Amino acid sequence: MGDSLQASEFGSTDRLGLILGGVVTLLAVAGIVVGVLIAKNVINTGTHSKSNLNDSTAASLTATTSASATSEVVPGQTLHTSSTGTSASATSTHTSTESPSYTAATCSTEKDIPSAFKGTYNDPTTWLDMTDFNCTFTSEMVGNLSIVGLNSTWDDSKQANPNVPALNKPWGSYSSNPIRAVNLGGWFSLEPFITPSLFDYDSSLGIVDEYTLCAHLGTKQAAVTLEKHYATFITEQDFADIAAAGLSHVRIPFSYWAVTTYSGDPYVLGVSWRYLLRAIEWARKYGIRVNLDLHAVPGSQNGWNHSGRSGSINWIIGTDGSTNAQRSLDIHDQISTFFAQPRYKNVVAFYGLVNEPGITIPQNELADWTASAIKIVSGNGVAGTIIFSEALRGLPAWQGELQGYGNSLVIDVHEYVIFDPNMIVFDHTKKVSFVCSTFEGQVSASMNTATGFGPTMVGEWSQADTDCAQWVNGVGSGARWTGNFSGETTPYCPTGNSQCSCNMADQPVSSYSSDYKTFLLTFAEAQMSAYEAGWGWFYWTWKTESAPLWSYQAGLYGGFMPPVAYNRNWSCSKSVPSFGSLPEYY
């Protein structure tokens, strides 16, 4: 079978045969190379489902480079409006894939970016951080929101811990297998007490919230400052640590300027949107389910700094209240269209309508707006359970309201003992027993439609036993505990006198006494126990710069949080332990 020709015997026919033989050899080699590329998913053979990316994007999926763009080009224009138009390619049928991601290819360069997108937040060549983003430009939109940065495949086979199902498996009943989770507060919706370094200015400048911060910095510097914060405050390692702590969900607050801004707004438009989408992919990687929380809406729903702008409520009520209410519905139309994509059906378990609407908003008007929002979100096909806030009224106020949705709608209550003068004065033992009696009783009653609303969760709580953390009451505000909050002169610590001090709360964790750590751990476990009478809980928050009593991470490191959330030593069925000689005045 071997070649028997000798060199002296070559003629023209033989040369043609040699050429043909060389071509066959090259084709064989090419076939081997293509086979390897297919095996490594560099070439798509059609055996892997594609997402709503266009062909040019799909060719260079899953960028894993950590190279950072050095250009500080600032988002230059609003590329999307309140329209919910969806491109043809964005509506293609798509099923989740459990296959590995595609291999990285070259990122888009400036010449690849259409002029309409150059220098905007949808231009990958301007991005500060490329880690885990698909850095190939695409103009594709879903719900008129950009999908640039997303990869075409995902893996929903992970589970956060052995006690919960993988993402691609049904959760089952939240009543029997409750949520144990944290918030990622202060990341996409700034709060001065969580990141005081971002608000470290002379008080005369009046920088007290994200509105005044962005107005002071100006468009370019605000974008640079906030993108650095988005890229560094929470990282993939945080998601790994959250899963390792036995937590199953994260609540991710974000603000309306992630998707749009309006005339006069100083906010940084659109940059947080990309990081929000990456956060969801990191959650997916560790089997963590997501609670999307629209934390700030146009006009401010409560007039507090975490709504973006302190001051008046101009949402539903107040100046332009009806306009801003409609704008919020338009925003939900956009983002619910986006998150109705099949890629989110397993990972986005909850969809929050608005965080903590102010108590001065008439309940009937708030309920009407909520019903309108539910119709939009459910109509767009979001798979997750919809969340509405009890709006600072207390759970009993919603008995018999917004009925008929079954387990597709859940009420969210935030439980704190430090913002009410009647509760902050409780001593340490009373704080624990109050949680186990009153808070647990309220949650339990709310779960029954005969005595409450129905499905109930606690979306925020903390271990803070004082309001001493810097700026927790707002920039420049004092503390109820020591009697210098907002013109107050009466200290509201249990002793109610000049002994009241923030010394303990202001100390580093390493200085906490063993008795204080025993209290903090018991206080945390009491709340976990109480709130699991409902659908479970989300601690506020995972990480802070300098407020450890508000940081789940600090509690883990400091030894005053259970190392694994589902394995605890104390519950409300037990007697409150002794806290030794722990002083009641700090």
C-alpha positions as CSV (number, residue, x, y, z in Angstrom):
1,M,0.0,0.0,0.0
2,G,3.0,2.3,0.4
3,D,4.2,4.8,-2.2
4,S,6.6,2.9,-4.7
5,L,7.5,5.8,-7.0
6,Q,11.2,6.9,-7.1
7,A,12.4,10.4,-7.6
8,S,13.7,9.8,-11.2
9,E,10.3,8.6,-12.4
10,F,8.4,11.9,-11.8
11,G,6.6,13.3,-14.8
12,S,3.9,16.0,-15.2
13,T,1.2,13.5,-14.2
14,D,3.2,12.6,-11.1
15,R,3.6,16.2,-10.1
16,L,-0.2,16.6,-10.3
17,G,-0.6,13.6,-8.2
18,L,1.8,15.1,-5.6
19,I,-0.1,18.3,-5.5
20,L,-3.3,16.5,-5.0
21,G,-1.8,14.4,-2.3
22,G,-0.6,17.6,-0.5
23,V,-4.0,19.1,-0.7
24,V,-5.5,15.9,0.9
25,T,-2.9,16.1,3.6
26,L,-3.7,19.7,4.4
27,L,-7.4,19.0,4.5
28,A,-6.8,16.2,6.9
29,V,-4.8,18.5,9.2
30,A,-7.5,21.1,8.9
31,G,-10.1,18.6,9.9
32,I,-8.1,17.7,13.0
33,V,-7.8,21.4,13.9
34,V,-11.5,22.0,13.4
35,G,-12.3,18.9,15.5
36,V,-10.3,20.2,18.3
37,L,-11.9,23.6,18.1
38,I,-15.3,22.1,18.2
39,A,-14.4,19.9,21.2
40,K,-13.3,23.1,23.0
41,N,-16.4,25.0,21.9
42,V,-14.4,27.6,20.0
43,I,-16.6,26.6,16.9
44,N,-20.3,26.3,17.5
45,T,-21.7,23.3,15.8
46,G,-25.3,24.0,16.7
47,T,-25.3,21.5,19.6
48,H,-25.2,24.4,22.1
49,S,-28.1,26.8,22.5
50,K,-27.4,30.4,21.7
51,S,-28.7,33.4,23.7
52,N,-30.1,36.6,22.2
53,L,-26.7,37.7,20.9
54,N,-26.0,38.5,17.3
55,D,-23.7,36.4,15.2
56,S,-20.7,38.7,15.6
57,T,-21.0,38.7,19.3
58,A,-21.4,34.9,19.5
59,A,-18.2,34.5,17.7
60,S,-16.2,35.8,20.6
61,L,-18.0,34.7,23.7
62,T,-17.0,34.5,27.3
63,A,-14.2,37.0,27.6
64,T,-12.1,36.0,30.6
65,T,-9.4,38.7,30.3
66,S,-8.9,40.9,33.3
67,A,-7.2,43.7,31.2
68,S,-8.8,47.0,32.0
69,A,-9.5,49.8,29.6
70,T,-7.5,52.9,30.4
71,S,-9.7,55.3,28.6
72,E,-11.9,57.4,30.8
73,V,-14.6,58.1,28.2
74,V,-17.9,58.9,29.9
75,P,-21.3,57.7,29.0
76,G,-22.3,60.3,26.4
77,Q,-26.0,59.8,25.7
78,T,-29.2,58.0,26.6
79,L,-29.4,55.2,24.1
80,H,-32.6,53.7,25.4
81,T,-35.9,55.2,26.4
82,S,-39.1,53.9,28.1
83,S,-39.9,52.0,24.9
84,T,-40.2,48.2,25.3
85,G,-39.4,47.5,21.7
86,T,-37.4,44.3,21.2
87,S,-35.2,43.4,18.3
88,A,-36.0,40.4,16.2
89,S,-33.0,38.5,17.2
90,A,-33.7,39.3,20.9
91,T,-37.0,37.3,20.8
92,S,-35.6,34.1,19.4
93,T,-36.5,30.9,21.2
94,H,-33.8,29.9,23.7
95,T,-33.4,27.1,26.2
96,S,-30.8,27.1,29.0
97,T,-27.6,25.3,28.3
98,E,-25.6,23.4,30.9
99,S,-22.5,23.3,28.6
100,P,-19.2,25.1,29.3
101,S,-18.8,28.6,28.0
102,Y,-17.2,29.5,24.7
103,T,-13.5,30.4,24.7
104,A,-12.5,34.0,24.7
105,A,-11.6,35.8,21.5
106,T,-10.3,39.3,20.8
107,C,-12.2,42.2,22.3
108,S,-13.8,44.8,20.2
109,T,-11.6,47.8,19.4
110,E,-12.5,51.4,18.6
111,K,-12.9,50.7,14.9
112,D,-15.5,48.1,15.7
113,I,-17.8,50.5,17.6
114,P,-20.5,52.2,15.5
115,S,-20.4,56.0,15.8
116,A,-23.8,56.1,17.6
117,F,-22.3,54.1,20.4
118,K,-18.8,55.4,20.7
119,G,-18.0,56.8,24.1
120,T,-21.2,55.5,25.7
121,Y,-21.6,53.0,28.5
122,N,-22.3,50.4,25.8
123,D,-18.9,50.8,24.3
124,P,-16.6,48.1,25.7
125,T,-13.5,50.0,24.8
126,T,-14.3,52.6,27.5
127,W,-14.9,50.0,30.3
128,L,-12.7,50.2,33.4
129,D,-13.0,46.5,34.2
130,M,-13.2,43.6,31.7
131,T,-13.2,40.7,34.2
132,D,-15.8,38.1,33.2
133,F,-17.5,40.4,30.7
134,N,-18.0,39.5,27.0
135,C,-16.0,42.4,25.6
136,T,-17.3,42.1,22.0
137,F,-19.6,45.0,21.1
138,T,-23.2,44.2,20.1
139,S,-26.0,46.7,19.5
140,E,-28.7,44.1,20.5
141,M,-31.3,45.2,23.0
142,V,-34.0,43.3,24.9
143,G,-36.7,45.6,26.4
144,N,-34.6,48.3,24.8
145,L,-31.8,47.5,27.3
146,S,-28.4,46.5,26.2
147,I,-27.1,42.9,26.4
148,V,-23.5,44.0,25.8
149,G,-21.2,42.2,28.2
150,L,-23.2,39.0,28.4
151,N,-22.1,35.6,27.2
152,S,-24.2,33.2,25.2
153,T,-24.1,30.2,27.5
154,W,-24.7,29.6,31.2
155,D,-24.7,26.8,33.7
156,D,-27.7,26.5,36.0
157,S,-26.6,23.2,37.6
158,K,-24.9,24.7,40.7
159,Q,-26.4,24.7,44.2
160,A,-25.5,27.2,46.9
161,N,-25.2,24.6,49.6
162,P,-26.3,21.0,50.2
163,N,-29.6,22.1,51.8
164,V,-31.0,23.8,48.8
165,P,-31.7,22.7,45.2
166,A,-29.6,23.5,42.2
167,L,-30.8,26.5,40.2
168,N,-32.3,24.3,37.6
169,K,-34.4,22.4,40.1
170,P,-37.6,23.7,41.7
171,W,-37.1,25.3,45.1
172,G,-40.3,23.8,46.6
173,S,-41.9,25.5,49.5
174,Y,-40.3,28.6,51.0
175,S,-42.4,28.0,54.1
176,S,-40.6,24.7,54.8
177,N,-37.2,25.6,53.3
178,P,-36.8,29.3,54.1
179,I,-34.6,31.9,52.5
180,R,-31.3,32.6,54.3
181,A,-29.7,35.5,52.6
182,V,-28.0,38.9,52.5
183,N,-28.4,42.2,50.8
184,L,-25.6,43.7,48.6
185,G,-26.5,47.2,49.9
186,G,-24.5,50.3,49.0
187,W,-23.2,48.8,45.8
188,F,-25.5,50.1,43.0
189,S,-27.5,52.4,45.3
190,L,-25.2,54.4,47.4
191,E,-25.7,54.8,51.2
192,P,-23.3,57.1,53.1
193,F,-23.1,54.9,56.1
194,I,-22.1,51.9,54.1
195,T,-19.3,53.6,52.1
196,P,-18.5,56.8,54.0
197,S,-15.3,57.2,51.9
198,L,-17.4,58.3,49.0
199,F,-19.0,61.1,51.0
200,D,-15.9,62.4,52.8
201,Y,-16.3,66.1,52.0
202,D,-16.6,69.3,53.9
203,S,-20.1,69.5,55.4
204,S,-20.5,73.0,53.9
205,L,-20.7,71.4,50.4
206,G,-23.9,69.6,51.4
207,I,-23.0,66.2,49.9
208,V,-25.5,63.9,51.6
209,D,-26.7,61.5,48.9
210,E,-26.0,60.2,45.4
211,Y,-27.7,63.1,43.8
212,T,-25.6,65.7,45.5
213,L,-22.4,63.6,45.1
214,C,-22.9,63.3,41.3
215,A,-23.9,67.0,41.0
216,H,-20.7,68.0,42.8
217,L,-18.4,65.7,40.9
218,G,-19.9,66.4,37.5
219,T,-20.6,64.0,34.7
220,K,-17.1,62.8,33.9
221,Q,-15.7,62.5,37.4
222,A,-18.9,60.9,38.8
223,A,-18.7,58.2,36.1
224,V,-15.1,57.5,36.8
225,T,-15.6,57.5,40.6
226,L,-18.7,55.3,40.6
227,E,-17.4,52.8,38.0
228,K,-14.4,52.2,40.2
229,H,-16.7,51.6,43.1
230,Y,-18.9,49.2,41.1
231,A,-15.8,47.3,40.0
232,T,-14.2,46.9,43.4
233,F,-16.7,47.1,46.3
234,I,-18.2,43.6,45.6
235,T,-16.2,41.0,43.7
236,E,-16.7,37.4,42.7
237,Q,-15.0,36.3,45.9
238,D,-17.8,37.9,47.9
239,F,-20.3,35.6,46.1
240,A,-18.1,32.6,46.9
241,D,-18.0,33.6,50.5
242,I,-21.7,34.2,50.7
243,A,-22.3,30.6,49.4
244,A,-19.8,29.2,51.8
245,A,-21.6,30.9,54.7
246,G,-24.7,28.8,54.0
247,L,-26.7,31.6,52.3
248,S,-28.9,30.8,49.4
249,H,-30.0,34.2,47.9
250,V,-28.8,37.7,47.5
251,R,-31.0,40.8,47.3
252,I,-29.4,43.3,44.9
253,P,-30.6,46.9,45.3
254,F,-30.2,49.0,42.2
255,S,-31.5,52.4,41.1
256,Y,-33.5,53.7,38.2
257,W,-30.5,55.4,36.6
258,A,-29.1,52.0,35.8
259,V,-31.5,52.1,32.8
260,T,-32.6,55.7,32.2
261,T,-32.3,59.3,33.4
262,Y,-34.4,62.4,33.0
263,S,-33.9,66.1,32.4
264,G,-31.9,67.6,35.3
265,D,-30.7,64.3,36.7
266,P,-27.0,64.3,37.6
267,Y,-26.8,60.5,38.1
268,V,-24.4,58.3,36.2
269,L,-26.5,56.6,33.5
270,G,-26.2,53.0,32.6
271,V,-22.8,52.0,34.0
272,S,-24.3,50.1,36.9
273,W,-26.5,48.1,34.5
274,R,-23.6,46.2,33.2
275,Y,-22.3,45.4,36.6
276,L,-25.7,44.3,37.8
277,L,-25.8,41.8,35.0
278,R,-22.4,40.5,35.9
279,A,-23.4,40.2,39.5
280,I,-26.3,38.0,38.5
281,E,-23.8,35.8,36.5
282,W,-21.6,35.5,39.6
283,A,-24.6,34.5,41.7
284,R,-25.4,31.9,39.1
285,K,-21.8,30.6,39.2
286,Y,-22.2,29.8,42.9
287,G,-25.8,28.5,42.8
288,I,-27.2,31.7,44.5
289,R,-30.7,32.9,43.6
290,V,-31.3,36.6,43.1
291,N,-33.8,39.1,44.5
292,L,-33.9,42.1,42.2
293,D,-34.7,45.2,44.2
294,L,-35.5,48.5,42.5
295,H,-34.2,50.6,45.4
296,A,-34.7,54.1,44.0
297,V,-37.4,55.3,41.6
298,P,-37.9,58.7,39.9
299,G,-38.9,61.5,42.3
300,S,-37.8,59.5,45.4
301,Q,-40.3,57.1,47.0
302,N,-39.4,58.0,50.6
303,G,-37.1,61.1,50.7
304,W,-34.2,59.2,52.2
305,N,-30.7,59.1,51.0
306,H,-30.9,55.5,49.7
307,S,-33.6,56.6,47.3
308,G,-31.0,58.7,45.6
309,R,-32.1,62.1,46.8
310,S,-33.0,63.2,50.4
311,G,-35.9,65.5,51.0
312,S,-39.4,65.5,49.6
313,I,-41.3,62.5,48.3
314,N,-42.3,63.2,44.6
315,W,-43.5,59.8,43.7
316,I,-47.3,59.2,43.5
317,I,-47.6,62.3,45.6
318,G,-45.9,65.6,45.6
319,T,-44.5,67.6,42.6
320,D,-44.6,65.5,39.5
321,G,-45.8,62.6,41.6
322,S,-48.1,61.1,39.0
323,T,-45.5,61.6,36.2
324,N,-42.9,59.8,38.3
325,A,-45.2,57.0,39.1
326,Q,-45.8,56.4,35.4
327,R,-42.1,56.6,34.7
328,S,-41.6,53.9,37.3
329,L,-44.1,51.7,35.5
330,D,-42.3,52.4,32.2
331,I,-39.0,51.3,33.8
332,H,-40.6,48.1,35.1
333,D,-41.9,47.5,31.6
334,Q,-38.3,47.7,30.3
335,I,-36.5,45.7,33.0
336,S,-39.2,43.0,33.3
337,T,-39.1,42.4,29.5
338,F,-35.3,42.0,29.9
339,F,-35.5,39.7,32.9
340,A,-38.2,37.6,31.3
341,Q,-35.5,36.1,29.0
342,P,-35.0,32.4,29.5
343,R,-31.5,32.9,30.8
344,Y,-32.9,34.4,34.0
345,K,-35.8,32.1,34.8
346,N,-33.8,29.9,37.2
347,V,-31.6,32.6,38.8
348,V,-33.9,35.6,39.3
349,A,-36.2,34.1,41.9
350,F,-37.7,37.4,43.1
351,Y,-38.5,40.7,41.5
352,G,-39.0,43.7,43.8
353,L,-41.2,46.6,42.7
354,V,-40.0,49.4,44.9
355,N,-38.1,49.6,48.2
356,E,-39.8,51.2,51.3
357,P,-42.3,53.7,49.9
358,G,-43.0,56.5,52.4
359,I,-45.8,56.1,54.9
360,T,-47.3,59.5,53.8
361,I,-48.3,58.0,50.4
362,P,-52.0,57.0,50.7
363,Q,-52.3,53.3,50.9
364,N,-55.0,53.0,48.4
365,E,-53.0,54.9,45.8
366,L,-49.9,52.8,46.5
367,A,-52.0,49.6,46.2
368,D,-53.3,50.8,42.8
369,W,-49.8,51.5,41.6
370,T,-48.7,48.1,42.9
371,A,-51.5,46.4,41.0
372,S,-50.5,48.2,37.8
373,A,-46.9,47.2,38.2
374,I,-47.8,43.5,38.9
375,K,-49.8,43.4,35.7
376,I,-46.9,44.7,33.7
377,V,-44.3,42.5,35.2
378,S,-46.3,39.3,35.1
379,G,-47.6,40.2,31.7
380,N,-44.1,40.4,30.4
381,G,-43.4,36.9,31.6
382,V,-41.0,37.2,34.5
383,A,-40.7,33.8,36.2
384,G,-39.7,35.1,39.6
385,T,-42.1,35.9,42.5
386,I,-43.0,39.6,42.7
387,I,-42.3,41.5,45.9
388,F,-44.1,44.5,47.3
389,S,-43.2,46.5,50.4
390,E,-45.4,46.9,53.4
391,A,-44.4,50.6,53.1
392,L,-43.5,51.2,56.8
393,R,-47.1,50.6,57.8
394,G,-46.6,47.3,59.6
395,L,-47.8,43.9,58.3
396,P,-51.3,44.0,59.7
397,A,-52.2,47.0,57.5
398,W,-52.1,44.8,54.4
399,Q,-54.6,42.1,55.6
400,G,-57.1,41.6,52.8
401,E,-55.2,43.8,50.4
402,L,-53.8,42.8,47.0
403,Q,-55.3,39.4,47.2
404,G,-55.7,36.8,44.5
405,Y,-52.1,36.3,43.5
406,G,-51.4,33.3,45.6
407,N,-47.7,32.5,46.0
408,S,-46.7,34.7,43.0
409,L,-46.8,37.8,45.2
410,V,-45.0,38.2,48.6
411,I,-45.0,41.1,51.0
412,D,-41.6,42.4,52.3
413,V,-41.1,43.9,55.8
414,H,-38.0,45.4,57.2
415,E,-37.4,44.8,60.9
416,Y,-35.2,47.1,63.0
417,V,-35.3,48.0,66.7
418,I,-33.1,51.1,66.6
419,F,-35.1,53.7,64.6
420,D,-38.0,53.8,67.0
421,P,-37.5,55.5,70.4
422,N,-39.9,53.1,71.9
423,M,-37.7,50.1,71.0
424,I,-34.1,51.4,71.0
425,V,-34.4,51.9,74.7
426,F,-34.9,48.1,75.3
427,D,-32.0,46.5,77.2
428,H,-30.1,43.7,75.6
429,T,-32.3,40.9,77.0
430,K,-35.5,42.8,76.0
431,K,-34.3,43.3,72.5
432,V,-33.8,39.6,72.0
433,S,-37.1,38.6,73.7
434,F,-39.0,41.3,71.7
435,V,-37.8,39.8,68.4
436,C,-38.9,36.3,69.5
437,S,-42.3,37.5,70.7
438,T,-43.5,40.5,68.7
439,F,-41.5,40.2,65.4
440,E,-42.0,36.4,65.1
441,G,-45.7,36.8,66.0
442,Q,-46.2,39.5,63.3
443,V,-44.5,37.4,60.6
444,S,-46.4,34.3,61.6
445,A,-49.8,36.1,61.6
446,S,-49.0,37.7,58.2
447,M,-48.5,34.3,56.6
448,N,-52.2,33.4,57.2
449,T,-54.6,35.2,54.9
450,A,-57.2,35.1,57.6
451,T,-55.0,37.3,59.9
452,G,-52.6,38.9,57.4
453,F,-51.6,39.2,53.8
454,G,-50.2,35.8,53.0
455,P,-46.6,35.0,51.8
456,T,-44.3,37.1,53.9
457,M,-40.5,37.7,53.9
458,V,-38.2,39.9,55.9
459,G,-36.1,41.8,53.3
460,E,-33.9,43.7,55.8
461,W,-32.6,43.4,59.4
462,S,-29.3,43.8,61.2
463,Q,-27.5,43.1,64.5
464,A,-27.2,46.8,65.3
465,D,-28.5,47.5,68.8
466,T,-27.8,51.2,68.6
467,D,-28.0,53.9,65.8
468,C,-24.4,54.9,66.5
469,A,-22.9,53.9,63.1
470,Q,-21.5,57.0,61.3
471,W,-24.3,58.5,59.1
472,V,-26.7,55.6,59.6
473,N,-29.3,58.4,60.2
474,G,-28.0,60.5,57.3
475,V,-24.8,62.6,56.7
476,G,-24.4,65.0,59.6
477,S,-27.2,63.5,61.7
478,G,-26.5,62.4,65.2
479,A,-27.8,59.4,67.1
480,R,-30.9,58.8,69.1
481,W,-28.8,56.6,71.4
482,T,-26.8,59.6,72.7
483,G,-29.6,62.2,72.3
484,N,-28.2,64.4,69.5
485,F,-30.3,63.2,66.6
486,S,-32.2,65.8,64.6
487,G,-32.6,68.3,67.4
488,E,-33.3,65.7,70.1
489,T,-31.8,66.2,73.6
490,T,-33.0,63.0,75.3
491,P,-30.7,60.0,75.0
492,Y,-32.5,56.8,74.2
493,C,-30.1,54.2,75.5
494,P,-31.7,52.1,78.3
495,T,-30.2,54.2,81.1
496,G,-31.5,57.4,79.5
497,N,-28.8,59.7,80.9
498,S,-25.3,61.1,80.3
499,Q,-23.8,57.6,80.5
500,C,-25.2,56.8,77.0
501,S,-22.2,56.4,74.8
502,C,-21.4,55.2,71.3
503,N,-18.0,54.0,72.4
504,M,-18.7,50.3,72.0
505,A,-20.3,50.6,68.6
506,D,-17.4,52.8,67.4
507,Q,-14.7,50.3,68.5
508,P,-13.1,47.9,66.1
509,V,-14.4,44.4,66.2
510,S,-11.2,43.1,67.8
511,S,-12.1,45.2,70.9
512,Y,-15.6,43.7,71.4
513,S,-15.9,41.9,74.8
514,S,-16.9,38.3,74.9
515,D,-20.2,39.3,76.5
516,Y,-21.0,41.7,73.7
517,K,-20.2,39.1,71.1
518,T,-22.5,36.6,72.9
519,F,-25.3,39.2,72.7
520,L,-24.7,40.0,69.1
521,L,-24.7,36.3,68.1
522,T,-27.9,35.6,70.1
523,F,-29.5,38.7,68.6
524,A,-28.7,37.5,65.1
525,E,-29.9,33.9,65.8
526,A,-33.1,35.2,67.4
527,Q,-33.9,37.1,64.3
528,M,-33.1,34.3,61.9
529,S,-35.3,32.0,64.0
530,A,-38.2,34.5,64.1
531,Y,-38.2,35.4,60.4
532,E,-38.1,31.8,59.4
533,A,-41.7,31.7,60.6
534,G,-42.3,33.3,57.2
535,W,-40.5,32.8,53.9
536,G,-37.1,33.7,55.4
537,W,-34.8,36.7,55.6
538,F,-32.2,38.9,53.9
539,Y,-29.6,40.5,56.3
540,W,-28.7,44.2,55.7
541,T,-26.0,44.1,54.5
542,W,-23.1,41.9,53.4
543,K,-20.3,44.4,53.6
544,T,-19.6,47.9,54.9
545,E,-16.5,50.0,55.1
546,S,-16.7,50.8,58.8
547,A,-20.0,49.7,60.3
548,P,-19.5,46.1,61.5
549,L,-22.9,45.8,63.2
550,W,-24.4,46.1,59.7
551,S,-22.0,43.7,58.0
552,Y,-22.6,40.0,57.8
553,Q,-19.1,39.6,56.6
554,A,-17.7,41.4,59.7
555,G,-19.9,39.2,61.9
556,L,-18.4,36.1,60.3
557,Y,-14.9,37.3,60.8
558,G,-15.5,38.6,64.3
559,G,-17.2,35.5,65.6
560,F,-20.6,36.9,66.2
561,M,-22.5,35.4,63.3
562,P,-23.1,31.7,62.9
563,P,-20.4,30.3,60.5
564,V,-23.1,28.5,58.6
565,A,-26.5,30.1,58.4
566,Y,-28.5,26.9,58.6
567,N,-26.5,25.4,61.5
568,R,-27.3,27.5,64.6
569,N,-27.0,26.9,68.3
570,W,-29.8,29.1,69.5
571,S,-33.4,29.7,68.6
572,C,-36.5,31.5,70.0
573,S,-37.6,28.2,71.5
574,K,-34.8,28.6,74.1
575,S,-34.4,30.9,77.1
576,V,-32.5,34.1,76.5
577,P,-28.9,33.5,77.8
578,S,-27.1,35.8,80.2
579,F,-24.9,38.5,78.7
580,G,-22.8,38.8,81.9
581,S,-21.9,42.3,82.9
582,L,-22.5,43.9,79.5
583,P,-23.3,47.6,80.2
584,E,-26.6,48.9,79.0
585,Y,-25.4,52.3,78.1
586,Y,-23.2,51.4,75.1
